[in-house]
Amino acid sequence: MEQTPSEKVHCLIIGSGPAGYTAAVYAARANLRPVLYQGIQPGGQLTITTEVENYPGYPDGVQGPEMMVHFEKQATRMGADIRYGLATKVDFSGHPHKVWIDDEKLIEADAVIIATGASAKWLGLESEQRLNGYGVSACAVCDGFFFRNKEVAIVGAGDTAAEEALYLSKLCTTVHMLVRKDKMRASRIMQERVQQTPNIKMYWNSEADEVLGESRVEGLRIRNNKTGEKKDVPLSGFFVAIGHQPNSGIFANFVEMDEAGYIKTLPGTSKTNIEGVFAAGDVQDKIYRQAVTAAGSGCMAALDAERYLSAKGLA
């Protein structure tokens, strides 16, 4: 039987968004000789974001993909070994930790930083994907500012959707809110706030049928589930708030997670329940989900990994 090629590394980082790249910068500067595998989406969610205006240090804003190129270049300059490849299987039952890349190569690592992020859940409309970044967004806090004094729509029925609708209501003239059923899943207080906000217009038993516009969002076709009736509403932005899915599946047999699949970390640290395995960014953060908080937690993970390796006499 053909033997799997293997390699031993000191510090392995899985994922390449702000958390992964920041962890790589700090780990490289601490001489941990980090190896980073970029995963299925090099640069993470920011590569499908157009303008980023709320990251410190960019007074004129920056394009999401360009910002991730800057992160990567900085990590490389510090000495991080950045590679293409997807982690497909892990074994954290002993030391060193084992991670398989593309089902082909085995990496054995003294410390592992998981920074695989989370993926926004989408409706699955062709027009939604085509106009993603051109008026379609899954983050009101990130992109709401661009729709100041404009009309937008949001789809979702949970607390996150309610929070994002309220956030948008402070910026936009009208927020059209689509709820698939005749009631919301959000907590009672959030439902009350949404329904008492004068510029949030509720559409019950309603779904997005199609996002309208050629090169950017110009409107939304709304379908009533009960009657089948369709209605076109002119607007500039369409926000999808039906949840995120943490990219944590391959770690499920080893790392402790909550009911939604977010990796649990010891409060105030990046430490998981497995010694020598750390988690940073959106894969362990379902509250903030911002580039700057992800970067901060990447820094924490590298510092925690450095301290762990030093204590073990490995750094």
N, C-alpha and C positions, 0 to 999 in steps of 0.2 A: 504494500500500500504506500502511495506517495506521501512523504512527510510534509506537513504544512511548514512553509518557511517562517522563522520566528526572529524576533529582535527584542533585545532588552533595552528599555529606556528608563530614565530617572523619573521624569514627570510627563505624563500624557494628558493632553487637553483634547476633549472631544467636542467639536463645535466651533463656529467661527463668526459669531455675532459680536457685539460689543463686549459681552462677558468673556467669551473665549479669547479674543484678541487682547483684552486688557490683562487677563490672567497670564497670557503668553509674554506680554511686556514685563510684568512684574517678576514672573518666574525666570525669565532670561536674565534680567538684571541681578537676580539673586544667585545666578550661576547654577540654576537647576537644569539647564540644557533641555528646555521643554520641546516636545514634539507635539504639534497640533494637526489634527485631521479635520478638514473643513466641512465634511458632511455633504448632504444632498443639496444644500443651498448655501454655497460659500458667501459669507457676509450676512447670512440670516435674513430676518424679515425686512431689514432696512434696504435690502437690494430691490424690494418691490415698492419702496416709498420714494416719492419724488423729492419734494422740498422738505428739508429738516431745518426748522427755525429755532427750536427750543433746546439745542445742545450747546452748553457753554463753550465759548472760544471761537464761535463762528458768527461774528457780528452781522454778516450779510446773508446768513443761512448757507446751507450746503445741500447738494443732492445726496440722497441716501446712499446710492452705490459708490459715489465719489468718497463719501465719508468712510465707508468700509475699506476702500482702497488705501486711504490714509492710515487707518488702524492696522491693516495688514503690513504696510510698508514699515511702520514704526516697530511692530513686533519682529519683523525680519531683520531690521537694522540692529535691534538689541541682541539678535542671535538666536531667535526662535526658529525652529525647523518646521516650516509650514508645508503641509502636504495635501494633495487631493486624496479623497478616500472616505468611505462611509463605514462607521462602526456597525457591525451587523449582529454581533453576539458578544456576551461578556461572561466571565466566571470570576466572581469576587469571593469565592469560598476560602481562598488561602492567599498566601503572599509568595511571590509578587502577584499583583492582580493581572488577569488575562483579558485581553480585548482582541477580537478578530476584526480585521478590516476587509471589507468587500468579500467576506466569506473565504478569503484566500490567505491572508497574512496574519500571523499571531504576534501581538505586541504584549510583552510582559513589562509591567510598570510598577515602580515602587509607590508612586502616588498617581491618582487619577482625578482630574477635574472634569466634571460633567457640565457642559454648557451648550446643550443641544436645543435649547429654546422651546418655544411653543408655536403652533401654527393656528392662525385664525380659521374658524369654521366659516365656510362660504355657502351660499345658497345653491351654487352649481349652474348659474345662468351663464350662457356664452357672453352676453353683453356685460355682465358683472366682471368677468375676467378680462375682457377686452379693454374695459375702461378703468381697470384697477390702477390707481395712481393718477387718474385723469378725472377725478370727481368721485370715484368709488374708494372707500376707505373702511378699515376695520378698527380704527382708533380715533375717536372724537377728540380726545385730549391732544393727540399728535397733530391732527389736521383741521380741527374745527375753525381755527383762526383764519384759514384761507377762505372761509365762507361767511365772514362777517357781513352782516346786513343783506344776506341772501337767503333763499328758501332751500331747505334740505329735507331729506327723509331719512328715517332710521327704522330698521326692522329688528325686532327682538321683544322679549316679554319678561326677562329676569331683572334682577337688581342692577346688573351692569348696563343693560339697555336703558333702564330708567335713569341711572346716573348720567349716562352719556346724553340722553335726551335733555335732561335738565341743564347740563353743561352747554349743549348746543343752543338751548333756548335763550341763554344770556348773550349769545353772539349773533344769532340768526333771526331774521324777521319771523319766519314760520318754520316749525319742525313738524313734519307729517310723520306720525308714528304708527307703524303697521304691526298689529298683533294677530297672530294666526288663529287664535281661538277667541271666545267671547269673554275671556278673563286673562289677567296677567299672572305670571309666576312670582313676580317681585313681592317683597315684603309689603305689608299693608301701608306702612308709612311712606314708602317710595311710590306706591301706586297713588296714594292721596296727593303727594307732591306733584306728580306728573299730571294728574287730572285737574289739579287746581292751577296749573300754569297756563295762562291765557293763550300764549302763542304756540302751545303744543296741541296739534289737532290729531285726535285718536281715530284710527281705522280698525274696528274690530272685525274678526273673521276675515282678515285680509292678508294677501301675500303679494310680493313683487312678481309681476308677470314678465316684465322686461325693463331694463334700464335703457332709456332713450338717449340718442346722441351718436354722432359719428366719431369725432376726435376727442370729445369730452362730454360729460353728463349734461344733458339739456332737459331731461324730464324722467318721469317714472310711470310705467303702466301698472296700475294697481288692480288686482282681481279680487272680487268678493267671493269667498269660499262657499257661502250659502246660496247666493243668487247666480253666480257665474258672471256677473256684470263686470265690465272692465272700464277703467277710467284713467285718462292720461292727465298727469299733473306736471306742469312745467316747474323745474327746480334745477339747482346747480350742483348739489352734492347728495350722495347716497351712502349711508353708513350701515354696515352690517354688524350687529351686536348680538350674535347668537352663541357666543362663547369661543374659547380657545381650547386647543388640544395640546397638552404638553408632549414633547417628543421624548417620552421616557419608557416606551414599551420594552426595549431590550434589557432594561435594568430591573424589571418588575420582580424577578425571582430573588433578588438580593437586597435592593435598596428600598427602604420604607417610604411609602407614598400615602397621600390622602386619597379620598374616594374618587377624586377627579383625575388622579394620576400625576399630581404635582409632587416632586420629591420633597420629603420633609428634611429640614435642616435644624440643627440645634439652635434655638433662638440667639441672635446676635453673632452667629458664626455661619460658615459654609459647610460645617461638618455633617455628614450623613450618619446613619447607624452603622456603617461599615468603616472600620479604621483605615485611614489612608485614601478614602474616597470622599470627594468634596463636590458640591453642586452650586452653580452660580447662574444668574440670569433668569429668564422667563420659565425655565424648566422647573424652578422652585419658587417662583414669584407670581402669584395670581392676583396680587393687589395693585401693584404699581405699573409693571410692564412697560417701562420707559427705557430708552437707550442709556440714559445717564445712570439710572439705578442698576441696570444690568452691568454696566462698566464698573460701578462701585463694588458690586458683589463679585465680579471677576478679580478685582484687586484683593478682596477679602480671601477668596479661595486660594490665590497664589501665596498670600502671607500665611494662611493656615497650613498649606501644603509644605511651605518652607520650614515652619516651626515643627511640624510633624516629622519631616525628614531629618531635621537637626536632632530632635529628641531621640530618634531611632539610630542616630549615628550614621545616617546615609547621606547627609548634605555636606 
